[in-house]
């Protein structure tokens, strides 16, 4: 079968038109996604009564400092009594004067209860260990940190993975639930 120059040119023109069509469709689709994201951000900001660049909040009870929260930005929504936070860190103060450090990508501070929910790249550090998870909550009234998502804990003398955990800041006790697996050093003492 012999291909003529006319047919070959027509074939090349069709290929070029198809490629241009695909590129145009991808570009238009990308612009649509960007516009959707901008409208989502605008709708979140339109609900906010106040947006600020940085936030510093200290929670006290009976004159005793319980925790300090810092965030890169916050949008306060009065109707929901919450502050939506980005790039946050919290320092919890324990009765024995030790500290627990928490960092996360984003979170929500309920301003009426001082409860906190954090999401994304969560790291909790204490003197002897570091814990990672993707979602964590803090109940201010009970002073309990808990996660119903898998947690990974690395310490000097142990490594542990659990389906869920809760940490009582008043008693300094941790409870692991679900499937719990760990590796302990021979020097580990309970």
RAMO-V490507 format. One record per residue. N is the residue number from 1. PSI is psi in radians with two decimals (NA if undefined). OMEGA is omega in whole degrees, 0 to 359 (none if undefined). Layout:
{{N;PSI;OMEGA} {N;PSI;OMEGA}}
//
This chain:
{{1;2.24;184} {2;2.30;179} {3;2.22;180} {4;2.79;179} {5;-0.59;179} {6;-0.77;179} {7;-0.67;179} {8;-0.75;178} {9;-0.73;179} {10;-0.73;178} {11;-0.82;179} {12;-0.72;178} {13;-0.74;178} {14;-0.75;179} {15;-0.78;179} {16;-0.76;179} {17;-0.70;179} {18;-0.78;179} {19;-0.78;177} {20;-0.66;178} {21;-0.75;179} {22;-0.78;179} {23;-0.75;178} {24;-0.74;180} {25;-0.74;179} {26;-0.78;180} {27;-0.80;180} {28;-0.74;178} {29;-0.72;179} {30;-0.77;178} {31;-0.66;179} {32;-0.73;179} {33;-0.75;178} {34;-0.73;179} {35;-0.67;178} {36;-0.76;181} {37;-0.75;178} {38;-0.69;180} {39;-0.59;176} {40;-0.82;179} {41;-0.71;179} {42;-0.66;180} {43;-0.64;176} {44;-0.78;180} {45;-0.55;180} {46;-0.47;176} {47;-0.46;185} {48;2.37;174} {49;-0.42;183} {50;2.30;174} {51;2.28;181} {52;2.74;184} {53;-0.75;180} {54;2.63;178} {55;2.50;176} {56;2.12;184} {57;2.31;177} {58;2.24;178} {59;2.20;178} {60;2.70;175} {61;2.17;182} {62;0.67;178} {63;0.06;181} {64;2.23;180} {65;2.14;181} {66;-0.65;177} {67;2.78;176} {68;2.31;180} {69;2.34;173} {70;2.47;178} {71;2.62;179} {72;-0.57;177} {73;2.79;180} {74;2.51;171} {75;2.06;181} {76;2.24;179} {77;1.82;185} {78;-0.71;183} {79;-0.55;180} {80;-0.02;181} {81;0.93;181} {82;2.72;173} {83;2.15;176} {84;2.12;190} {85;2.60;175} {86;2.53;177} {87;1.23;186} {88;2.73;174} {89;2.52;180} {90;2.41;173} {91;2.08;177} {92;2.37;180} {93;2.21;181} {94;2.86;183} {95;-0.54;180} {96;0.25;178} {97;0.04;175} {98;2.94;183} {99;2.60;174} {100;2.22;183} {101;2.31;180} {102;2.35;173} {103;2.62;180} {104;2.80;178} {105;-0.78;183} {106;2.89;180} {107;3.07;179} {108;2.20;173} {109;2.04;175} {110;1.95;189} {111;-0.36;179} {112;-0.43;182} {113;-0.26;187} {114;0.30;173} {115;2.60;183} {116;2.41;170} {117;2.25;180} {118;2.59;185} {119;2.40;171} {120;2.08;176} {121;0.90;183} {122;2.28;175} {123;2.23;176} {124;2.17;182} {125;2.42;173} {126;-3.06;183} {127;-0.86;189} {128;0.03;182} {129;2.91;176} {130;2.27;181} {131;2.48;177} {132;2.47;175} {133;3.09;181} {134;-0.30;179} {135;2.36;185} {136;2.60;178} {137;2.66;175} {138;2.19;175} {139;1.98;186} {140;-0.74;183} {141;-0.76;181} {142;-0.24;186} {143;0.95;181} {144;2.30;171} {145;2.29;179} {146;2.72;178} {147;2.31;175} {148;0.09;174} {149;2.83;180} {150;2.42;177} {151;2.52;176} {152;2.20;183} {153;2.23;177} {154;2.19;177} {155;3.09;178} {156;-0.61;186} {157;0.14;181} {158;2.78;170} {159;2.40;186} {160;2.49;173} {161;2.32;180} {162;2.67;179} {163;-0.59;179} {164;2.88;180} {165;2.76;171} {166;2.51;183} {167;1.98;179} {168;1.95;182} {169;-0.36;178} {170;-0.73;183} {171;-0.17;182} {172;0.62;180} {173;2.50;180} {174;2.40;177} {175;2.19;177} {176;2.45;181} {177;2.90;181} {178;-2.60;178} {179;2.08;182} {180;2.18;178} {181;2.47;180} {182;2.79;174} {183;2.18;183} {184;2.49;176} {185;2.73;178} {186;-0.28;179} {187;-0.02;182} {188;2.31;180} {189;2.31;177} {190;NA;none}}
//
